[in-house]
Amino acid sequence: MSKSAGNEQAHPGSAADVVATLGRLRLDVMSARALDRKAKELIALGVAVAAGCETSIAYHVHNAIEAGAGRDEVVEAVGVALFAAGEPATLHVVKLLAEVASERARG
């Protein structure tokens, strides 16, 4: 869309359009279907923890509690996320250490 008579209209793909689209997507994705809202918020919390996004962590902790999650559920979801996020790095390091040990053994 273009400007007309000094009146600005949002361009398709503008920041406002992106925010509005994300808002609609969030409402659709987070609505209860096979998974209830609490389960979805705990999953989203896990992703936020794995991504290290403090703002998203706080947002999803709040929303999970609002959706009925207890303290123990939130703590357990965070623990699973930390394990899952750290597991690939741990496995990679174990492989690298084995390679280094093998090279040292060969001389």
C-alpha positions in Angstrom: 0.0 0.0 0.0 1.2 3.5 -0.6 0.9 6.9 1.1 -1.9 9.0 0.0 -2.7 12.6 0.9 -0.3 12.5 3.9 -2.1 9.5 5.3 0.3 6.6 6.0 -1.0 3.1 5.7 0.8 0.0 6.9 2.9 -1.7 4.2 2.4 -5.4 3.8 5.2 -7.1 5.7 5.6 -4.1 8.0 6.5 -4.6 11.6 2.9 -4.1 12.6 1.8 -6.8 10.1 4.4 -9.2 11.5 3.3 -8.6 15.1 -0.4 -9.0 14.2 0.3 -12.2 12.3 2.4 -13.6 15.2 -0.4 -12.8 17.6 -2.9 -14.7 15.5 -0.6 -17.6 15.2 0.0 -17.7 18.9 -3.7 -17.7 19.6 -4.2 -20.6 17.2 -1.2 -22.7 18.3 -1.7 -22.3 22.0 -5.4 -23.0 22.0 -6.4 -26.3 23.6 -6.7 -29.3 21.2 -5.0 -32.6 21.8 -2.7 -30.8 24.3 -4.2 -28.5 26.9 -2.9 -24.9 27.4 -0.8 -25.9 30.4 1.1 -28.6 28.5 1.7 -26.2 25.6 3.0 -23.5 27.9 5.4 -26.0 29.6 6.7 -27.0 26.1 7.1 -23.4 25.2 8.9 -22.8 28.5 11.3 -25.7 27.6 12.1 -24.1 24.3 12.7 -20.7 25.9 15.0 -22.3 28.4 16.9 -24.2 25.6 17.2 -20.9 23.6 18.3 -19.0 26.7 15.7 -16.2 26.2 15.0 -14.7 29.6 12.0 -12.7 28.4 10.4 -15.8 27.0 11.2 -17.8 30.1 9.5 -15.3 32.3 6.5 -15.0 29.9 6.0 -18.8 29.7 6.5 -19.4 33.4 3.7 -16.8 34.1 1.5 -18.3 31.4 2.1 -21.9 32.6 1.1 -21.0 36.2 -1.9 -19.1 34.9 -2.9 -22.2 32.9 -2.7 -24.3 36.1 0.9 -25.6 36.3 2.2 -26.0 39.8 5.7 -25.1 41.0 6.9 -28.7 40.7 5.7 -29.0 37.1 7.5 -25.8 36.1 10.7 -26.9 37.8 10.5 -30.3 36.1 9.9 -28.8 32.7 12.9 -26.6 33.1 15.0 -29.7 34.2 13.9 -31.6 31.1 14.8 -28.6 28.9 18.2 -28.2 30.5 18.9 -31.9 30.0 17.6 -32.0 26.4 19.5 -28.8 25.5 22.7 -30.0 27.0 22.6 -33.6 25.8 23.8 -32.9 22.2 26.7 -30.8 23.5 27.6 -33.5 26.0 27.6 -36.3 23.4 29.7 -34.1 21.1 32.3 -33.5 23.8 32.4 -37.2 24.6 33.1 -38.0 21.0 35.8 -35.3 20.7 37.5 -36.6 23.9 37.5 -40.1 22.5 39.1 -38.9 19.3 41.8 -36.9 21.2 42.5 -40.0 23.3 42.8 -42.2 20.2 45.2 -39.7 18.5 47.3 -39.5 21.7 47.5 -43.3 21.9 48.7 -43.5 18.3 51.5 -41.2 19.2 
